[in-house]
């Protein structure tokens, strides 16, 4: 896979979302990014048909975190055969909400002068990690204690070879609230806040000389925990 | 004093989690 890391938040590798053969010659590929607190869908539209394409527009179905286009799909000139245009579509997270399976699924409709086409894609929920997600230390301790252990999920993150995990995670708005070293284990206590106000608390355990990290996640909405652990994996390995 | 208390509480949490 591509290395989607610039300075800042993790961005996944670009993938083809809609194949030309299924969309009368329109190929759509793309990725997502969070830049300066704004979620963006970076889309490439390629015309693989023999006629010009125009009148592009986009709509999302309701989704788990209320992601919705915050503006029009700006394709300013008609797209000739074999041409590609790159568009950055800003997204808001205040649209209509409906729980999807998987939770991070997005159903998209794109229209042009020829027809309407549909595709699904998945986004890393780290797109939804906000910049003010560092929890107050006292609140962290109280919340950690308050969330029942039934709501705790544990994950192994294998083959990590990093010496600045904390900095790397902070680039994607995973904040270290406290760090302690106990018997050659670094215990990092971390907080994340999602755009919908859900807080996620985590303990990342890094043993000296052991490339396998242990991540424990506590959240009042435990269904998000596995998606958070996927983000740790992607961020730490990219 | 509060800060000292919080430092101490995190140390206890880490100890307790590392050696349950």
Interface residues (C-beta under 8 A of the other chain):
Chain A: X137 X138 X141 X144 X178 X180 X182 X183 X185 X187 X189 X203 X205 X216
Chain B: X2 X6 X9 X10 X11 X13 X14 X15 X17 X18 X19
